[in-house]
Each structure stands twice: as C-alpha cells, then as structure tokens.
Amino acid sequence: MALAQGRAKAHDSRMGERLIDAQYQKSPIPVLRAARALRGLEVGEKLRILATDPAALADIREFCKAAGHALIATSESKGVFSFSIKCQRGEK
C-alpha cells in the first residue's frame, strides 16, 4: 500500500517540469490527475505524465485538444508511456 501511495504523488523535476507518475493506474485516472495538476500551473509551464494504461494515449491527446493545452511530446519505453504537456491556458 505504501508503494501505491508513493506513486500517487506528483513531483517537481529538476528540469522545471512537474512529474506525475500514474503507472499502473487505469483510465481515466492519469488524465484526471493531469487535469488537476494543470490547474495549478502557469501558462508555459510543463507537465510530464508517466502511464502504463494504453488507453492513456487517446485520453491524453483528446484532453489536450479539448482543454487547449499543447501535447508537445509522447514516447513509449518498455510499456511505460510518457507525455509532456505545455500549459496553454490559465485554469486557476
């Protein structure tokens, strides 16, 4: 249980982007966590999300399109999907 709680936290990375580790969380949890995190970011700040649920690919793309954020990078390595989103709208 402690491991799951540790994975549920968002972290600030050293590169100036916030990191959300949503590995092993089923859809729609990764996109909901991204939406919540983006509400706390300023325009131009970046968010990186790690997810293992393949449904996150479509969910994150559609969310960015609908919310007006820029999906600036996606990648996959060993079953872990990585998404970088640039906050384009102030949602505070």
C-alpha positions in Angstrom: 0.0 0.0 0.0 2.8 2.4 0.8 4.2 1.9 -2.8 0.8 2.8 -4.3 0.7 6.0 -2.1 4.2 7.0 -3.2 3.3 6.6 -6.9 0.2 8.8 -6.4 2.2 11.9 -5.6 3.3 14.5 -8.2 6.9 15.6 -8.1 8.8 18.6 -9.3 11.6 17.5 -11.6 14.9 19.3 -11.8 14.2 20.3 -15.4 11.4 22.7 -14.5 8.5 20.5 -15.3 6.2 18.8 -12.9 6.1 15.0 -13.0 3.1 12.7 -12.4 3.8 9.0 -12.0 0.4 7.4 -12.9 1.9 4.0 -13.8 -0.4 1.1 -13.0 -3.4 3.4 -12.7 -6.3 2.6 -15.1 -8.0 5.1 -17.3 -9.3 7.8 -16.7 -7.1 8.3 -13.6 -4.0 9.5 -15.5 -5.9 12.2 -17.4 -7.8 13.3 -14.3 -4.6 13.7 -12.4 -3.1 15.7 -15.4 -6.2 18.0 -15.5 -5.8 18.6 -11.7 -2.1 19.3 -12.0 -2.5 21.7 -15.0 -5.0 23.8 -13.0 -2.1 24.6 -10.7 0.4 25.6 -13.4 1.1 28.9 -15.1 0.8 29.3 -18.8 4.0 28.0 -20.4 4.9 25.6 -17.6 5.2 21.9 -18.4 3.8 18.7 -17.0 5.1 15.2 -17.7 2.9 12.2 -17.1 4.0 8.5 -16.9 1.3 5.9 -17.5 1.1 2.2 -18.3 -2.5 2.0 -19.4 -2.6 2.1 -23.3 -5.9 4.0 -23.1 -4.0 7.0 -21.8 -2.7 7.6 -25.4 -6.1 8.6 -26.7 -7.3 10.1 -23.3 -4.3 12.5 -23.0 -4.5 13.5 -26.7 -8.2 14.2 -26.5 -7.9 16.0 -23.2 -5.2 18.3 -24.5 -7.2 19.1 -27.6 -10.4 19.8 -25.7 -8.7 21.8 -22.9 -6.4 23.8 -25.2 -3.1 22.5 -23.9 -0.2 21.6 -26.1 0.9 17.9 -26.2 4.5 18.5 -27.0 5.9 15.0 -26.8 4.9 11.4 -26.4 7.0 8.3 -26.1 6.9 4.7 -25.0 9.6 2.5 -23.5 9.1 -0.9 -22.0 5.4 -0.4 -21.7 5.6 3.0 -20.0 4.1 5.9 -21.9 5.5 9.4 -21.3 3.5 12.5 -22.2 4.8 16.1 -22.0 2.1 18.8 -21.9 2.7 22.5 -22.0 0.0 24.5 -20.1 -1.6 26.9 -22.7 -4.5 28.3 -20.7 -4.7 29.6 -17.1 -7.3 27.4 -15.4 -7.0 28.8 -11.9 
